[in-house]
Amino acid sequence: MQPDARDARDAKTGSDDGTEPPERLVARMEAEIAGLRRSVSSHAGIDQAVGVILTMGRMTPAQARDALHEVAARTGVTTAHLARLLVDYPRTGLLPAPVRQELEAQVVLRRAQGEPGS
């Protein structure tokens, strides 16, 4: 049996039932997987930065996460970039002055709000 013109069209553009062609589906799924990998990597770095802050500031994880986001917002640094800076800080000792000052202010503010567990 010879394929007709409709079979050739379906292989390239998808069928009339709204499904997408395999090549497009594979490309879309690969892009989605790449995005998920970036997201997981970014979240891991943020979680590590939260650990650095809670250790340095002796606070709860929630307080440290709030501090991270507030420092990023107040300094104009993306949360992901700030996370990388903070994860590297114990090893390098380098932290831009505006970031360091805002981080210190956020730690003091959160300590004033109450001790962890209270």
ABEGO torsion letter per residue (X at the ends): XBBBAAAAAAAAAEBAAGBBBAAAAAAAAAAAAAAAAAAAAAAAAAAAAAAAAAAAAGBBAAAAAAAAAAAAAAAGBBAAAAAAAAAAAAAAGBBBAAAAAAAAAAAAAAAAAEBBGX
